[in-house]
Amino acid sequence: MSSMFPFSLVTCLVITVISTGAISFAQTKIPKTNWSRVSSFQFDWDGHGMSSVIIEIPEKWDGPGDFTRVCMRMPKQREFALTNKNGWVKYNSEGVGLTKQLRNNNLVHSSYILGAQAKGGRTLLLLFGYAYASSPGSLDVLEISPDGQPRVVLHRDELGLKELRDLDGDGLAELIVYPCLSQEWGNGLLTYDPFNVYKLGLSPGDPATLSLLLSKDYNLRNYYGWAGAKCREDIAVVLHPPKGGKPVLATAKEAERMTEKVTKQ
């Protein structure tokens, strides 16, 4: 972006994250908020030229999170801004819970935003929200479209990232995520909290979609079983079945009966 258009005066495409999990789009003036710059970095986003990313927070901010707005200056593009009134945190924060592999392979020079490769020539920017108690924080995944404009390809108010991996061999990594955190109860019981697998769009910048087929296969291989993609309190994981063996899934009532028998014995 030319220096003749200072950041504080330009018109941005503002995308606001709202509590319903949807993204609202509006072409508008930057709100009259006094912003403090937290950090910034530059990188060439998939061959579209050097892009500047500015990370900000309102002055005198006393809410959760380390930053609430990201504004991007793309070559020959209108500025792009993404805001989250609930706040994002540094990607290596304890509550985000990323694996060491993800933390140690950030493709951008930032301690706030994670850059990860979905495949050669397709780089994702990931922003992680503030986690509360038994729920993961929000997750926002951005990708640049063929026309050079950043797009939010995935947003959820509560979604943690487990890994990025090509599960179906098509050369494009899937997002393996978790919408809930397991809670232990009773005598060795866990709530049913499966992993979800999202496939990225065929074209960069297209929305990511939940794949039930890949989600089922992943959970059968890496979790305790499969009872659908949604978290459920009426289904339980029995960690120590009465007859021994691997953990099994059962209805919550049946799981309580099973473990009551073990306790009485």
N, C-alpha and C positions, 0 to 999 in steps of 0.2 A: 504494500500500500504506500502510495507516495506520501512524503512528509508534508505535502500541502493539505492533507486531510488529517489533522491531529485526532487522536483516538477519542478525546473527550467531546468532540464536536460531530463525529460522523454519525450517520444513521445505520443502525445494526439490525440484522434479522434476529429478533429476540425470541428465544424459545424458553418457555418457563415450564419447569417440572412442577406438576400439581399433584395433590394427594391421591387422586383417583388412579394414578399409574399411567395416565395419558400424557401426551405432549400437546401443548397449545401453541399454535404458530401465529405470529402477528408481525407485520412490518410496522415498526413504531420507533419513536425517538427513545434514546437511552433514558431511563427514569432519572429524575433529578435527585440522585443519591450521591453523597460524597463517598467515593470509593477509595480504598487503600490498596495499593498493589502489594500482593503477597510474594509473588514470584513471576518469572517469565522465562520462556525459552524459545528457540527457533529450531526448525527442522524442515527438511524437504519431504513433504508428505506424498509419497508414492509418485514422485516425478512431476508434481504439479508446481514446483518452484518453492523457494524458501518461504515458509509460513511462520508467523509470530503468534505465540500463545501467551496471553496475559491472564494471570490468576489473581482474583481480587476478592475483597471482603468489605462490607460497609464499615465506615468509620465508627468507632465505639461499639463494635459488634460484641454482644455478650451471649449469643446463642451457641448451640452446639456446632461442631464442625470447624475446619481450618480455613475454608473458603466457600463462597456462595455464588461466584460468577466466573465464567471463563469466556474470554473474548478472543476471537481468532481473526488475524489479518491475512487473508489469502491473496495471492497475486491476481490482479484483474477481477476481483470478486468483491461484492459488498461485504462489509464486516459481519461476522457471525458471533452471536452471544448466546450462552446457555446459562440459565440461573436455577438455583435450587434454594428455596427459602429455608429448608431444613439443614442445609450445609453438607458439604463433602469433606472428607478427611484425607490425610496422606495415605497413599496406597499401602505403605508398610506399617500402618497403625495396627496395634494388636487386635482390635475388634474386627478388622477386615479379614484377617486369617488367611492370607495368601500363602501358597507354598513357597519354599525357598527358591525353587526354580523360576517361578514367576517374578519374585522380588528381585532376583539377581540378573534378570535378563530384560530390563527395561530398555526399550529402543529409543527413548527420548531422555534428554537431560533434565529430569524433574523428579523431585521427591513427593510430588502431589498427584501427578497423573501418570498412569502406566501405559506405555506403548508396547503393543504385542503384535506379532506377525501371524496373520491367519494363513497366508501363503505368500510366495514370492510376489511382490508388488501390491500386496493388500495389508496395510497396517491399520490396526485398531487403536483408538485411544479409549481408555477405561477410567471412569470416575466412580469412586466408592463413597456411599453415604454413611452417616453416623449410625452405628448399630445401637439398638436398645434391648436390654435384658435378653430375652429368649429369641429375638428376631434379628436377622441380618439387616444391614443397612441397605440403602438404595443402590442400584447399579445402572449406570448409563454407559452405553457403548456407542462410540462415534466412528464413522468411516467416511472417507472422502469419495464423492461421486465422480463419474467420468467427466462431468462439466466443471470439476474443481471446487464444488461446494460441500462443506461438511454436512453430514446427515446423522441424526440420531437413529441408529438401526435397532436399538433395544433399550427400553427403560422399564424398570419395575421398582416400586417403592421398597420392596423387601426381596432382595436376591443377592446371595453370596456367590463368588466365583471359586470353583474347585480347580478347574484346569481348562486349558485350550488344547484340543487334540483332534486329529483327523480320525474319526471313528469308522467311517464308511469307505475309506480309501479313495475318495474323489480328489484328493490333493488340497482340500480346503478344510481348515480346522473348525471343529464345532465348539460351542461354548457349553461346558458342563457346569451347571449351577445348582444351587440349593435354595428353595424359597423359605425354608424354616430351619430351626435348630432343634435337634432332638431333646426331649425332656425325659428324664428317668423317673419312674414311679413304681409303686408296688414292690414286688419281690423280683427284681431283675427284669423290669419291663421298660421298653422305650416307646415313645410315640412314633407313629409311622411318618417319616419325613424323607421322601425319595429325592433323588437327584433328577433334574430336568436337563434335557439336551436341546439346545437351540442351533438350528442351521442358519448360516448366513445366506443372504440372497445370492443368486447367480451373478448378478451385476453389482459391483461395489456401490454401497450406499442404499441398497434395497433393504427392507425390514427383515430382521431375523425372525424365524418362525420355530415354534415348538414342534419337535419331532417325537411323536409317541412311540414310533417303532424303535428309534435309537435310544429313547429314554428307557423303554422296557428292557432292551438288551443290556444297556449299561448297568441298570439296577440289578438284574439277574446275575451279572458278573461281579459287581462291586458293592452291592448292598445286601440286604437280608431277604430280598424277594421283590415282588411287584404286585401292587394293589391299586395301580393308577398313578397319574402324575401329581395329584393333589395331596397335600399333607392331611392326615386324618387322625383324629383322636379316638375314633371308634375301632381302629385297627392298631394292634400292638405288636412290637417285636419281643418275642420271648427269648431272652439271651441264653437261658439255661433250661432247655426243655426237660421235663421229668425223666424221659427215657434217654437223655444224653444226646450227643450229636450237635450239629450246627444250629444256630438260632433260627427260629421259624416265625412266620407271621400267623396271627390268629385274631379273631375279634377281641375287643378289649374284655368283654365279659368272659369269654372262653379262656383268655390268657390269665385272668385273675383266678379262675377255678383251677387251672393247671398248676399255677404257682402256689396256691393255697394248699393243695395236696402235698407238694414238696415240703412246705413248711411244717405241716402236721407230722410228716414222716420223720 
